[in-house]
Amino acid sequence: MVQRNAIDDKAYEELSKIAPTIAYSPDDWKTTIVEIGKATGLEDKAQEVLQANTDKLKQAKEDIISAVGADKTVVFMRPSDKDLQVFFPSFAPLIYNELGLNPDESVVGFQKDTKDDWGVTTSLEKLPSIGADYVFAIYGGSISTEEEFNKNSAVATEVEKLHVWKTMPAVKENHVFKVSARHWMMSGPIADGKVADDVVAAVTGKK
């Protein structure tokens, strides 16, 4: 198995001479796991994993809607002491589309400011435009240690002192939740499950 964006046709041919080779996209784990299942004779197991993921996300959505209704809004972002990144639904469909929460109106506004699909890097001065009921603020990187996550999230204490931060409704309602890129920026059934658990715990107060 090799990532599609890390291999060209020539390298693929060379690897195929050594052993059966499958090129996959790390951002499309559902298709990848089916391909792995076919290649290893474990198609039934692959389908079990997909179904378990579907069932877990469905239950998470039901739990969230049951607790707070179907009209609550969310923003997924990365604040720092220098700027603000806001992620879009095309980059994070799980958070925005699959768990019973809806993209905040501010996300549409940010999308108009850029041609990028993943999100936008903007000024902290834009924080007051975020009217979401819930905000998930990510810190660290996908391969960060726990120590690195804590160091990065500690920076948030300075941002949280700013007036523009305090104007957000989610801050006033204590609905801003710090989350780790160690699984929020990963792709796969385990990562999806952990993200769903984080959101359910944050919104419903139940772990």
C-alpha positions as CSV (number, residue, x, y, z in Angstrom):
1,M,0.0,0.0,0.0
2,V,1.4,3.4,-1.0
3,Q,-0.2,6.9,-1.0
4,R,-1.3,8.1,-4.4
5,N,0.2,11.5,-3.8
6,A,3.6,10.0,-2.9
7,I,4.1,7.8,-6.0
8,D,4.3,8.3,-9.8
9,D,3.6,5.8,-12.6
10,K,7.2,4.7,-12.9
11,A,7.6,4.0,-9.2
12,Y,4.2,2.2,-9.2
13,E,5.4,-0.1,-12.0
14,E,8.7,-0.8,-10.2
15,L,6.9,-1.7,-6.9
16,S,4.4,-3.8,-8.7
17,K,7.3,-6.0,-9.9
18,I,8.2,-6.7,-6.3
19,A,4.7,-7.4,-5.0
20,P,1.0,-6.5,-5.7
21,T,0.8,-2.8,-5.1
22,I,-2.3,-0.7,-4.3
23,A,-2.2,3.1,-4.4
24,Y,-4.6,4.7,-2.0
25,S,-5.8,8.2,-0.9
26,P,-5.3,8.8,2.9
27,D,-8.3,11.2,2.8
28,D,-10.7,8.6,1.5
29,W,-10.3,5.8,4.0
30,K,-13.7,4.2,3.2
31,T,-12.7,3.4,-0.4
32,T,-9.2,2.4,0.7
33,I,-10.5,-0.1,3.3
34,V,-12.7,-1.7,0.6
35,E,-9.7,-1.9,-1.7
36,I,-7.6,-3.5,1.1
37,G,-10.4,-6.0,1.8
38,K,-10.5,-7.0,-1.8
39,A,-6.7,-7.4,-2.1
40,T,-6.5,-9.5,1.1
41,G,-9.6,-11.5,0.8
42,L,-11.2,-9.8,3.8
43,E,-14.1,-7.9,2.0
44,D,-16.6,-9.0,4.7
45,K,-14.4,-7.6,7.4
46,A,-14.0,-4.3,5.5
47,Q,-17.8,-4.0,5.2
48,E,-18.1,-4.8,9.0
49,V,-15.8,-1.8,9.7
50,L,-17.8,0.5,7.4
51,Q,-21.1,-0.6,9.0
52,A,-19.7,-0.1,12.5
53,N,-18.6,3.4,11.6
54,T,-22.0,4.2,10.1
55,D,-23.8,2.9,13.1
56,K,-21.6,4.9,15.5
57,L,-22.0,8.2,13.7
58,K,-25.8,7.6,13.4
59,Q,-26.0,7.0,17.2
60,A,-23.8,10.1,17.9
61,K,-26.1,12.2,15.7
62,E,-29.2,10.9,17.4
63,D,-27.7,11.6,20.8
64,I,-26.8,15.2,19.9
65,I,-30.1,16.0,18.3
66,S,-32.0,14.4,21.2
67,A,-30.0,16.6,23.7
68,V,-30.0,20.0,21.9
69,G,-32.2,19.8,18.8
70,A,-31.3,19.8,15.1
71,D,-30.7,23.6,14.7
72,K,-27.4,24.1,16.6
73,T,-24.5,25.5,14.7
74,V,-20.7,24.8,14.8
75,V,-17.4,26.2,13.8
76,F,-14.2,24.2,13.6
77,M,-11.1,26.3,13.8
78,R,-7.4,26.7,14.8
79,P,-6.7,29.9,16.7
80,S,-3.2,31.0,17.5
81,D,-1.6,34.2,19.0
82,K,-0.9,35.3,15.4
83,D,-4.0,34.4,13.3
84,L,-7.1,32.3,12.9
85,Q,-7.8,29.3,10.7
86,V,-11.4,28.4,10.0
87,F,-12.0,25.0,8.4
88,F,-14.8,24.4,5.9
89,P,-17.3,21.6,5.5
90,S,-15.4,20.2,2.4
91,F,-12.4,19.7,4.7
92,A,-14.3,18.5,7.8
93,P,-17.6,17.0,6.6
94,L,-17.8,14.8,9.7
95,I,-18.0,17.8,12.1
96,Y,-20.2,19.9,9.9
97,N,-22.5,17.4,8.2
98,E,-22.7,14.1,9.9
99,L,-23.2,14.7,13.7
100,G,-26.4,16.8,13.8
101,L,-24.7,20.2,13.9
102,N,-24.8,22.8,11.1
103,P,-22.2,25.1,9.7
104,D,-22.4,28.6,11.3
105,E,-23.4,31.4,9.0
106,S,-19.9,32.9,9.5
107,V,-18.4,29.9,7.6
108,V,-20.3,31.0,4.4
109,G,-18.8,34.4,4.9
110,F,-15.3,33.1,5.2
111,Q,-15.7,30.9,2.1
112,K,-16.4,34.1,0.1
113,D,-13.0,35.4,1.2
114,T,-10.9,32.6,-0.4
115,K,-10.8,30.2,-3.3
116,D,-9.4,27.4,-1.1
117,D,-11.6,24.4,-0.3
118,W,-10.0,23.5,3.0
119,G,-10.6,26.7,4.9
120,V,-9.2,30.2,5.4
121,T,-6.4,31.8,7.3
122,T,-7.6,35.2,8.6
123,S,-7.2,37.7,11.4
124,L,-8.2,37.2,15.0
125,E,-10.2,40.4,14.5
126,K,-12.8,38.1,12.6
127,L,-13.6,36.2,15.8
128,P,-16.7,38.4,16.6
129,S,-18.3,37.3,13.4
130,I,-18.4,33.7,14.6
131,G,-21.9,33.2,16.1
132,A,-21.8,29.4,16.4
133,D,-23.5,27.7,19.3
134,Y,-20.4,25.4,19.6
135,V,-16.8,26.0,18.7
136,F,-14.2,23.2,18.4
137,A,-10.7,24.7,18.6
138,I,-7.9,22.4,17.4
139,Y,-4.3,22.4,18.7
140,G,-1.1,20.5,17.9
141,G,-0.4,18.4,14.8
142,S,-1.6,14.9,13.8
143,I,1.7,13.4,15.0
144,S,2.2,15.6,18.0
145,T,2.9,14.2,21.4
146,E,0.7,14.9,24.3
147,E,3.3,17.3,25.6
148,E,3.3,19.2,22.3
149,F,-0.5,19.4,22.3
150,N,-0.5,20.8,25.8
151,K,2.2,23.4,24.8
152,N,0.2,24.5,21.8
153,S,-3.1,24.7,23.7
154,A,-1.5,26.7,26.4
155,V,-1.1,29.5,23.9
156,A,-4.9,29.7,23.8
157,T,-4.9,31.3,27.3
158,E,-3.4,34.5,25.8
159,V,-6.0,34.6,22.9
160,E,-8.8,33.9,25.4
161,K,-7.9,37.2,27.2
162,L,-8.7,39.2,24.0
163,H,-12.0,41.1,23.8
164,V,-12.6,39.8,20.3
165,W,-12.5,36.2,21.8
166,K,-14.9,37.0,24.6
167,T,-17.5,38.4,22.2
168,M,-18.2,35.0,20.7
169,P,-21.6,33.5,21.9
170,A,-19.9,30.1,22.3
171,V,-17.4,31.6,24.8
172,K,-20.2,33.2,26.8
173,E,-22.0,29.9,27.0
174,N,-18.8,28.0,27.8
175,H,-19.2,26.1,24.6
176,V,-15.7,26.3,23.2
177,F,-13.9,23.0,23.4
178,K,-10.2,22.3,22.9
179,V,-9.5,19.2,20.8
180,S,-6.3,17.5,19.7
181,A,-5.1,17.2,16.1
182,R,-3.8,13.8,17.0
183,H,-7.1,12.4,15.9
184,W,-9.1,15.4,14.7
185,M,-6.7,15.7,11.7
186,M,-6.4,12.0,11.1
187,S,-8.5,9.9,8.7
188,G,-9.9,6.5,9.5
189,P,-12.6,4.6,11.5
190,I,-10.7,5.0,14.8
191,A,-10.1,8.7,14.4
192,D,-13.7,9.3,13.2
193,G,-15.0,7.4,16.3
194,K,-12.9,9.5,18.7
195,V,-14.0,12.7,17.0
196,A,-17.6,11.6,17.4
197,D,-17.1,10.8,21.0
198,D,-15.5,14.2,21.6
199,V,-18.4,16.0,20.0
200,V,-21.1,14.0,21.8
201,A,-19.3,14.5,25.2
202,A,-19.0,18.3,24.5
203,V,-22.5,18.9,23.4
204,T,-24.4,16.5,25.6
205,G,-22.1,16.5,28.6
206,K,-22.1,12.7,28.5
207,K,-18.9,10.7,28.0
